[in-house]
Amino acid sequence: VATRLGLRKSDEFAPLWVVDFPLLEWDEESGRYHAMHHPFTSPKPEDMALIETEPGKVRANAYDMVLNGNEIGGGSIRIHDRELQSRMFDLLGFSKDEAQAQFGFLMSAFEFGAPPHGGLAFGLDRLVSILGGQETIRDFIAFPKNNSGRDVMIDAPSTIDDAQLQELHIKLR
């Protein structure tokens, strides 16, 4: 839209941080909350009290970096507290047994004192395409695929034989 309206200046770089994402989104169909980013994103510290009273108003401690209207990176601060992670699983509709079966290893690890941690994942190919003045990242991807999703360099994906499917307990319909 910005390009169509002539608002974008190709000779300028305009970076910005996008913050204050909602932590959770209510889904009417399933009648429960869903994590907007992932179930391990920490709430903003100043919104912690809202977890119990108004979970839909809690903001995620997450961030995206945008350059000239294109997302070039995103990340979050992760939950590092067993009690808070357990509460998050409750809000997302996990039973205690489901949470233990899927994430018991993580909950056990919290017993040993996980430090606050987070990160940022950059899309280097996107950043280089913007800096190079290109609209598409195709020429900047280390392992490019064509429009049909094939890697023409190694002719992938290849056909999977029946023995591999059986070994992995996968059935094709």
C-alpha positions as CSV (number, residue, x, y, z in Angstrom):
1,V,0.0,0.0,0.0
2,A,2.8,2.4,0.9
3,T,4.5,1.8,-2.4
4,R,1.3,2.2,-4.3
5,L,0.6,5.5,-2.6
6,G,4.2,6.8,-3.2
7,L,4.9,7.0,0.5
8,R,8.0,4.7,0.4
9,K,11.3,6.4,-0.3
10,S,13.7,3.8,-1.9
11,D,16.8,5.8,-0.8
12,E,15.9,5.9,2.9
13,F,15.9,3.2,5.5
14,A,13.2,3.5,8.2
15,P,13.6,0.9,11.0
16,L,11.2,0.5,13.8
17,W,10.4,-1.9,16.7
18,V,6.9,-3.3,17.0
19,V,6.0,-4.0,20.6
20,D,3.0,-4.5,22.9
21,F,1.6,-7.5,21.1
22,P,-1.3,-9.2,22.9
23,L,0.0,-12.3,24.8
24,L,-3.3,-14.3,24.2
25,E,-6.2,-14.3,21.8
26,W,-9.6,-15.6,22.7
27,D,-11.0,-18.1,20.2
28,E,-14.8,-18.1,20.2
29,E,-15.0,-21.4,18.3
30,S,-12.8,-23.4,20.8
31,G,-13.9,-21.3,23.8
32,R,-10.3,-20.8,25.0
33,Y,-7.2,-18.7,24.6
34,H,-4.5,-19.2,22.1
35,A,-0.9,-17.9,22.4
36,M,-0.4,-15.1,19.9
37,H,3.4,-15.9,19.6
38,H,4.0,-19.2,21.4
39,P,3.2,-20.6,24.8
40,F,6.6,-19.8,26.2
41,T,6.5,-16.0,25.7
42,S,6.6,-14.1,29.0
43,P,4.0,-11.4,29.8
44,K,5.3,-7.9,30.2
45,P,6.2,-7.5,33.9
46,E,3.8,-4.6,34.3
47,D,0.9,-6.8,33.1
48,M,1.6,-9.8,35.3
49,A,-1.3,-9.1,37.7
50,L,-3.7,-9.2,34.8
51,I,-3.0,-12.9,34.2
52,E,-5.5,-13.8,36.9
53,T,-8.1,-11.1,36.3
54,E,-8.0,-10.1,32.6
55,P,-5.8,-12.5,30.6
56,G,-6.9,-11.0,27.3
57,K,-5.4,-7.7,28.2
58,V,-2.0,-9.0,29.0
59,R,0.8,-7.9,26.6
60,A,3.5,-10.2,25.5
61,N,7.1,-9.4,26.2
62,A,7.7,-9.8,22.4
63,Y,9.1,-7.6,19.7
64,D,9.5,-7.5,15.9
65,M,12.0,-5.3,14.0
66,V,10.6,-3.8,10.8
67,L,12.6,-2.1,8.1
68,N,10.8,-0.1,5.4
69,G,7.6,-2.0,6.2
70,N,9.1,-5.5,6.1
71,E,9.6,-7.6,9.2
72,I,13.3,-8.5,9.4
73,G,13.4,-10.0,12.9
74,G,11.3,-11.1,15.8
75,G,11.7,-12.5,19.2
76,S,10.6,-12.5,22.8
77,I,11.6,-12.9,26.4
78,R,10.7,-16.4,27.5
79,I,9.0,-17.6,30.7
80,H,11.6,-18.8,33.1
81,D,9.3,-19.6,36.1
82,R,7.6,-22.9,36.6
83,E,4.5,-21.4,38.3
84,L,4.0,-18.9,35.5
85,Q,4.5,-21.5,32.8
86,S,2.0,-23.8,34.5
87,R,-0.5,-20.9,34.6
88,M,0.0,-20.2,30.9
89,F,-0.6,-23.9,30.1
90,D,-3.9,-23.7,32.1
91,L,-5.0,-20.6,30.2
92,L,-4.3,-22.3,26.9
93,G,-6.5,-25.2,27.9
94,F,-3.9,-27.9,28.7
95,S,-4.8,-30.4,31.4
96,K,-2.1,-31.0,34.0
97,D,-1.5,-34.5,32.4
98,E,-1.2,-33.0,28.8
99,A,1.2,-30.3,30.0
100,Q,3.3,-32.9,31.8
101,A,3.3,-35.3,28.8
102,Q,4.3,-32.6,26.3
103,F,6.4,-30.3,28.5
104,G,7.4,-32.2,31.6
105,F,11.1,-31.9,30.7
106,L,10.8,-28.1,30.7
107,M,8.8,-27.9,33.9
108,S,11.4,-30.1,35.6
109,A,14.2,-27.9,34.2
110,F,12.7,-24.9,35.9
111,E,13.3,-26.6,39.3
112,F,17.0,-26.0,38.7
113,G,16.6,-22.3,38.2
114,A,16.4,-21.1,34.7
115,P,17.7,-17.5,34.2
116,P,15.7,-14.9,32.3
117,H,16.4,-15.4,28.7
118,G,15.1,-14.4,25.2
119,G,16.3,-13.7,21.8
120,L,15.8,-12.2,18.4
121,A,15.8,-14.1,15.1
122,F,16.8,-12.1,12.1
123,G,15.8,-12.8,8.5
124,L,19.2,-12.1,7.0
125,D,17.9,-12.8,3.5
126,R,15.1,-10.3,3.9
127,L,17.5,-7.6,5.3
128,V,20.0,-8.1,2.4
129,S,17.2,-7.9,-0.2
130,I,16.0,-4.6,1.3
131,L,19.6,-3.2,1.5
132,G,20.0,-4.4,-2.1
133,G,16.9,-2.7,-3.3
134,Q,15.1,-5.9,-4.3
135,E,11.4,-6.7,-3.8
136,T,11.9,-10.5,-3.5
137,I,14.3,-12.4,-1.3
138,R,14.6,-15.3,-3.8
139,D,18.0,-14.1,-5.0
140,F,19.3,-13.8,-1.5
141,I,18.2,-17.2,0.0
142,A,21.1,-19.5,0.8
143,F,19.1,-22.6,-0.3
144,P,16.5,-21.2,-2.7
145,K,13.4,-23.0,-3.9
146,N,11.3,-22.3,-7.0
147,N,7.6,-21.3,-6.9
148,S,6.5,-24.9,-6.5
149,G,8.7,-25.4,-3.5
150,R,11.4,-27.5,-5.2
151,D,15.1,-27.1,-4.6
152,V,16.4,-27.4,-8.2
153,M,20.0,-27.7,-7.0
154,I,19.5,-31.0,-5.3
155,D,16.1,-31.9,-6.8
156,A,14.3,-31.9,-3.4
157,P,11.9,-32.9,-2.1
158,S,12.4,-36.4,-3.4
159,T,10.0,-39.3,-3.3
160,I,9.8,-41.3,0.0
161,D,9.8,-45.0,-0.4
162,D,7.3,-47.3,1.4
163,A,10.0,-48.6,3.8
164,Q,10.8,-45.1,5.1
165,L,7.1,-44.4,5.5
166,Q,6.6,-47.6,7.5
167,E,9.7,-46.9,9.6
168,L,8.3,-43.5,10.5
169,H,4.8,-44.8,11.0
170,I,3.4,-42.4,8.4
171,K,0.5,-43.2,6.1
172,L,-0.3,-41.2,3.0
173,R,-3.9,-40.8,2.0
